[in-house]
């Protein structure tokens, strides 16, 4: 109740407040602590569990873990395969976003990171081809049963987190795999989904001829798995009702466009174009389009350069909090905050080729259902 609404009840309100002020004060303090903890990175929360039993209870609770994982935040870092073929991780801030075991050696075998969602990773064993889902911040993992179909090296994977029916429950997750159909013509693929709710794989009918799925382009938008295709469309698939459709990318002036990539901004499908800039102040222009139901609108346009590392920038998958990630094909990744126009620089030890598949990762304490 606002002060100007009290009218002549000022003294009465004071007396009522005095009666329950102690309880109200305690509840407020707990809410303040809860909100502050939600803003902290996962690495800090793991340390702060030792502060007190109360803090440990808050941080370890399922309700807090869900709220922390769902809170908007910038990408912690990127995972990729190093020149030696091992998993490598580059953090934007080593103090707050580093991992205790960036090579994921806590898993039973060397793996390839296939997808990420709210702090969980979906990896695949390099020898056994088994799928693993893990949280690298806590080193908790689970292996999935073998799928019913043959998933070769061209299989594209998306990891999606289902919202729990109640906040005190562990989140369910799904692993959606699009694999080439060897018995059909080119550009046909099958879809197979693993769900922790049923703990089994379910195969869907093959997809229509929408083109070959492009590696490392998978994102999750509104409960749908989305991939870019070679026909300049986006394949969207809902594993719950097995609905699938092809979504045309925005019709933009493609003169000078060198790269385009899909992502997620504010829960909506987005597309980022990188093109040669026509102004002396910039060497690369990046436009970001966001879809609203069945139409596209311009979300932002940014100029980069001139400079050696801005001459040829490739947009990466956008899965952070309104941050555009760009790879120069050498050792640098730029993170552009679309709201504040702030730029972060990340140096990676990746092969100098645009074919490197980077997996954006945001650290959380999300539990892995086992």
C-alpha positions in Angstrom: 0.0 0.0 0.0 1.3 3.4 -1.0 1.8 6.2 1.6 -0.6 8.6 -0.2 -3.3 5.9 0.0 -3.2 5.7 3.8 -5.3 8.9 4.3 -6.1 9.2 8.0 -4.9 5.7 8.8 -1.3 6.6 9.2 -1.1 5.9 12.9 -3.2 2.7 12.4 -0.9 1.4 9.7 2.1 2.1 12.0 0.6 0.0 14.7 -0.2 -2.8 12.4 3.3 -2.8 11.0 4.8 -2.8 14.5 2.8 -6.0 15.3 4.2 -8.1 12.4 7.3 -6.1 11.6 9.7 -8.8 12.8 8.2 -11.4 10.5 7.9 -9.0 7.6 11.6 -8.0 8.1 12.7 -11.6 8.0 10.8 -12.4 4.9 12.1 -9.3 3.2 15.7 -10.2 4.1 15.3 -13.7 2.7 13.8 -12.4 -0.5 16.6 -9.9 -0.9 19.2 -12.7 -0.4 17.3 -14.9 -2.9 17.3 -12.1 -5.6 21.0 -11.3 -5.1 22.0 -14.9 -5.4 20.0 -15.2 -8.6 22.3 -12.6 -10.2 25.5 -14.4 -9.3 27.3 -16.8 -11.7 27.3 -20.5 -11.0 30.9 -20.6 -10.0 30.3 -18.1 -7.2 27.1 -20.0 -6.0 29.1 -23.2 -5.6 31.4 -21.4 -3.2 28.6 -19.6 -1.4 26.9 -22.9 -0.4 29.5 -23.0 2.3 28.5 -19.7 3.9 25.6 -21.1 6.0 23.1 -23.9 6.1 20.4 -21.4 5.0 22.4 -20.4 1.9 23.2 -24.0 1.0 19.5 -24.8 1.3 18.5 -21.9 -0.9 21.1 -22.6 -3.6 20.6 -26.4 -3.6 16.8 -26.2 -3.9 15.1 -27.1 -7.2 13.1 -24.0 -7.2 16.2 -21.8 -7.0 18.1 -23.9 -9.5 15.2 -23.5 -12.0 14.9 -19.8 -11.5 18.7 -19.3 -11.8 18.8 -21.3 -15.0 15.9 -19.4 -16.5 17.2 -16.0 -15.7 18.6 -14.0 -18.7 22.4 -13.8 -18.7 25.3 -13.5 -21.1 27.0 -16.5 -22.5 29.8 -17.8 -20.2 32.0 -19.1 -22.9 32.3 -21.4 -25.9 33.1 -25.1 -26.3 34.8 -26.5 -29.4 37.1 -29.2 -30.6 40.7 -28.2 -30.4 43.4 -28.8 -33.0 44.3 -32.0 -31.1 40.7 -33.2 -31.3 40.0 -32.8 -27.6 37.2 -30.6 -26.1 38.4 -27.1 -25.4 36.6 -24.3 -23.5 37.2 -20.6 -23.7 35.6 -18.4 -21.0 34.8 -14.7 -21.5 35.7 -14.2 -17.8 38.1 -16.7 -16.2 37.2 -15.5 -12.6 33.5 -16.1 -12.9 32.9 -18.4 -15.9 35.8 -20.9 -15.9 35.1 -24.7 -15.6 36.7 -27.0 -13.1 37.3 -29.6 -15.9 37.1 -27.9 -19.3 38.1 -31.0 -21.1 35.2 -32.9 -19.6 37.6 -35.7 -18.5 35.0 -36.7 -15.8 33.1 -38.5 -18.6 33.9 -42.2 -19.2 35.6 -41.4 -22.6 36.6 -38.6 -24.9 33.6 -36.9 -26.4 32.4 -34.4 -28.9 30.1 -31.6 -27.6 26.9 -31.6 -29.7 24.6 -29.2 -28.0 24.0 -27.0 -24.9 20.9 -25.8 -23.1 20.7 -23.8 -19.8 24.0 -25.1 -18.5 23.7 -28.7 -19.6 25.7 -30.3 -22.4 24.8 -33.1 -24.7 28.0 -34.9 -25.8 28.7 -38.0 -27.8 31.4 -40.6 -27.1 34.1 -40.6 -29.8 34.5 -44.4 -29.5 31.2 -45.9 -28.2 29.0 -43.2 -29.9 26.9 -43.1 -26.7 25.1 -39.9 -25.9 25.9 -38.2 -22.5 24.2 -35.3 -20.8 26.2 -33.5 -18.2 26.5 -30.3 -16.2 30.2 -29.3 -16.5 29.9 -26.9 -13.6 29.1 -29.7 -11.2 30.6 -32.7 -13.1 27.3 -34.6 -12.8 26.4 -36.7 -15.9 24.2 -39.5 -17.2 24.5 -41.8 -20.2 21.6 -42.4 -22.5 20.6 -45.7 -24.0 21.5 -46.4 -27.5 19.1 -45.0 -30.1 17.1 -47.4 -32.3 18.4 -45.9 -35.5 21.9 -45.4 -36.9 23.2 -42.0 -36.0 26.3 -41.3 -38.1 28.7 -38.4 -37.8 26.4 -36.2 -39.8 23.7 -36.4 -37.1 22.6 -33.0 -35.8 21.6 -32.7 -32.2 19.5 -30.2 -30.2 19.1 -30.4 -26.4 15.9 -28.9 -24.9 14.9 -28.5 -21.3 11.2 -29.1 -20.4 9.7 -26.8 -17.7 8.9 -28.9 -14.6 5.2 -29.2 -13.6 6.2 -27.9 -10.2 9.2 -25.8 -9.1 10.4 -28.5 -6.6 10.8 -31.1 -9.3 14.0 -31.9 -11.4 13.7 -30.7 -14.9 13.1 -33.2 -17.7 15.1 -32.9 -20.9 14.9 -34.1 -24.5 17.6 -34.9 -27.0 16.4 -34.4 -30.5 18.5 -36.0 -33.2 18.2 -35.4 -37.0 20.0 -38.2 -38.8 20.5 -38.9 -42.5 18.2 -41.6 -43.9 20.6 -43.9 -45.8 17.8 -45.8 -47.5 16.2 -42.7 -49.0 17.3 -40.0 -51.4 19.7 -37.3 -50.4 18.4 -34.5 -48.2 15.9 -36.7 -46.3 16.5 -37.2 -42.7 14.9 -39.1 -39.8 14.1 -37.6 -36.4 14.6 -39.5 -33.2 14.0 -38.0 -29.7 15.0 -39.2 -26.3 12.9 -38.0 -23.3 13.8 -38.4 -19.6 10.1 -38.5 -18.9 9.7 -41.8 -20.6 13.4 -42.7 -20.7 13.3 -44.1 -24.2 13.9 -43.1 -27.8 10.9 -42.3 -30.1 11.3 -42.3 -33.9 9.3 -39.9 -36.0 8.6 -40.2 -39.8 11.2 -38.8 -42.2 11.2 -35.1 -42.9 10.2 -33.6 -46.3 12.7 -32.5 -48.8 13.8 -29.2 -47.3 17.5 -29.5 -48.0 20.5 -30.8 -46.0 20.8 -29.6 -42.4 23.8 -27.4 -41.9 26.2 -28.6 -39.1 26.2 -26.8 -35.8 23.1 -24.7 -36.5 20.6 -26.2 -34.1 18.8 -24.0 -31.6 15.6 -24.3 -29.5 12.8 -21.8 -30.0 9.5 -22.2 -28.1 9.9 -25.9 -27.6 10.9 -26.5 -31.2 14.2 -27.7 -32.6 15.4 -25.5 -35.4 18.2 -26.0 -38.0 19.4 -24.1 -41.0 19.2 -26.0 -44.4 21.0 -25.7 -47.7 17.8 -24.3 -49.3 17.9 -21.1 -47.2 15.1 -22.3 -45.0 14.8 -23.2 -41.3 13.5 -26.6 -40.4 11.4 -26.4 -37.3 10.3 -29.5 -35.4 8.2 -30.0 -32.3 9.0 -33.3 -30.7 5.8 -33.4 -28.6 3.3 -33.4 -31.4 5.9 -34.3 -34.2 4.9 -31.2 -36.1 7.5 -30.0 -38.6 7.6 -27.1 -41.0 10.0 -25.1 -43.2 10.4 -21.4 -42.3 11.7 -19.1 -45.0 14.5 -16.8 -44.0 14.0 -13.1 -44.4 14.1 -11.7 -47.9 16.9 -9.2 -47.6 19.3 -7.7 -50.1 21.9 -10.5 -50.3 24.5 -8.4 -52.2 27.7 -8.7 -50.3 26.3 -11.2 -47.7 29.1 -13.6 -46.7 27.4 -15.4 -43.7 24.1 -15.9 -42.0 23.1 -17.8 -38.9 20.0 -18.4 -36.8 19.6 -17.9 -33.0 17.3 -17.0 -30.2 16.5 -13.5 -29.0 13.9 -12.9 -26.3 12.5 -16.4 -27.0 12.0 -15.8 -30.7 13.8 -17.1 -33.8 16.4 -14.7 -35.1 18.7 -14.5 -38.1 22.0 -12.6 -38.3 23.5 -11.5 -41.6 27.1 -10.5 -42.1 27.8 -8.4 -45.2 30.5 -6.2 -46.6 30.0 -2.7 -45.4 29.7 0.2 -47.8 30.9 2.9 -45.5 34.5 3.9 -44.7 33.8 3.7 -41.0 33.0 0.0 -41.0 34.4 -3.1 -42.8 31.5 -5.4 -41.8 27.8 -4.8 -41.3 25.7 -7.2 -39.3 21.9 -7.1 -39.4 19.8 -9.0 -37.0 16.2 -10.0 -37.9 13.7 -11.4 -35.4 10.5 -13.3 -36.4 7.1 -12.4 -34.9 4.7 -15.2 -35.8 4.9 -15.3 -39.6 6.8 -12.1 -40.3 10.3 -10.7 -39.8 11.4 -7.3 -38.4 14.8 -5.6 -38.0 16.1 -6.0 -34.4 19.4 -4.2 -34.9 22.2 -3.3 -37.3 25.8 -3.0 -36.2 29.0 -1.8 -38.0 32.4 -3.3 -37.2 35.8 -2.1 -38.1 37.7 -1.0 -40.0 40.3 -3.4 -38.6 42.0 -6.7 -39.4 39.8 -8.8 -37.2 36.6 -7.1 -38.4 37.2 -7.7 -42.1 35.3 -11.0 -42.4 33.1 -11.8 -39.4 30.9 -14.9 -39.2 27.8 -14.8 -36.9 27.6 -17.7 -34.4 24.5 -19.2 -32.9 22.8 -16.7 -30.6 21.6 -18.3 -27.4 22.6 -15.7 -24.8 20.8 -12.7 -23.4 20.6 -10.5 -26.5 24.3 -10.9 -27.4 25.6 -11.3 -30.9 28.7 -13.6 -31.2 31.0 -13.1 -34.2 34.0 -15.3 -35.2 36.8 -13.8 -37.4 38.1 -17.2 -38.5 41.4 -16.7 -36.6 41.6 -16.4 -32.9 39.1 -13.8 -31.9 35.4 -13.9 -31.1 33.5 -10.7 -30.5 30.4 -10.5 -28.2 28.2 -7.5 -29.0 25.6 -6.6 -26.4 22.6 -5.5 -28.5 21.2 -3.5 -25.6 24.2 -1.5 -24.4 26.4 -1.7 -27.4 29.2 -3.1 -25.3 31.7 -5.5 -26.9 33.5 -8.4 -25.3 36.6 -10.0 -26.8 37.4 -13.7 -26.5 40.6 -15.2 -27.7 40.4 -18.9 -28.6 42.9 -21.5 -29.6 40.8 -23.0 -32.4 41.8 -24.1 -35.9 42.0 -21.1 -38.2 39.0 -22.1 -40.3 35.3 -21.1 -40.4 34.3 -24.8 -40.3 34.9 -24.9 -36.5 31.6 -25.6 -34.6 31.3 -23.5 -31.5 28.8 -24.4 -28.9 27.7 -21.4 -26.7 27.6 -22.3 -23.0 25.9 -20.5 -20.1 26.9 -21.9 -16.7 24.1 -22.9 -14.3 23.5 -25.4 -11.5 20.7 -27.2 -13.3 20.3 -30.8 -12.1 20.8 -33.7 -14.4 18.0 -36.3 -14.1 19.5 -39.7 -13.7 
